[in-house]
């Protein structure tokens, strides 16, 4: 079984982007998160797929109806931080405060027992080795933040769901789908790698992961389905990651949903914890 996850953030929630998209300007920027999230919910409904939605606390505070709509459609809700900041740019204390703030926003909007977390830009990595322990201390039981990819993570990270031990206890880690192509590891399960790939290639890569006993995780953003996304000046790297191959992505993603087999993050967590011989890695 595989799973679909959604990072519910607005189009201007871009890590490391200052200027007109800096946090102090967010309140004045035109939000599109309601319409794009509704569009993504419709895609999932047509395919009969249940997903896990990692919601930014800033979004939940201003648009609690999004959380209500997600829960009403039968999906899971997790935290995607409060202010969409990279974890390794925060102190342990600031990270703890941010996580608590996000959970309060989600619970106020109607979510109960928020136990799943995803860091912005896959930023729980070797630069923030303490973060998983902090999540366990705050009652989280599953994380989906560690990418087996250069720049945002490490190609040596496990590619399959597994347990990671911390001084505070164990937490289930579920990594996103990657693929080996042209001598490099590419992000086939999210971002530009998912958007540029044909549904057939994505499904075939998922099947290969399943053949090894691994669940393949996909991750998408509502803004990737925007039919007319706002265009702003970004650095070359950010421009590529934010705009590359957006055209036609909704139709390609719908094909993956239609032909794939999916379960929930909660079910994957339960399977890892109940395994007779679970793989355990040190955090």
Secondary structure as GFF3:
##gff-version 3
##sequence-region A 1 283
A	DSSP	beta_strand	2	8	.	.	.	ID=ss1
A	DSSP	three_ten_helix	19	21	.	.	.	ID=ss2
A	DSSP	three_ten_helix	23	28	.	.	.	ID=ss3
A	DSSP	alpha_helix	33	47	.	.	.	ID=ss4
A	DSSP	beta_strand	52	55	.	.	.	ID=ss5
A	DSSP	alpha_helix	57	62	.	.	.	ID=ss6
A	DSSP	alpha_helix	64	72	.	.	.	ID=ss7
A	DSSP	beta_strand	76	79	.	.	.	ID=ss8
A	DSSP	three_ten_helix	87	89	.	.	.	ID=ss9
A	DSSP	alpha_helix	92	108	.	.	.	ID=ss10
A	DSSP	beta_strand	116	117	.	.	.	ID=ss11
A	DSSP	three_ten_helix	120	122	.	.	.	ID=ss12
A	DSSP	alpha_helix	131	137	.	.	.	ID=ss13
A	DSSP	beta_strand	142	143	.	.	.	ID=ss14
A	DSSP	beta_strand	162	166	.	.	.	ID=ss15
A	DSSP	beta_strand	169	173	.	.	.	ID=ss16
A	DSSP	beta_strand	179	181	.	.	.	ID=ss17
A	DSSP	beta_strand	184	186	.	.	.	ID=ss18
A	DSSP	alpha_helix	191	196	.	.	.	ID=ss19
A	DSSP	alpha_helix	199	211	.	.	.	ID=ss20
A	DSSP	beta_strand	217	221	.	.	.	ID=ss21
A	DSSP	three_ten_helix	222	225	.	.	.	ID=ss22
A	DSSP	alpha_helix	236	243	.	.	.	ID=ss23
A	DSSP	alpha_helix	249	259	.	.	.	ID=ss24
A	DSSP	beta_strand	262	263	.	.	.	ID=ss25
A	DSSP	alpha_helix	265	274	.	.	.	ID=ss26
A	DSSP	beta_strand	280	282	.	.	.	ID=ss27
###
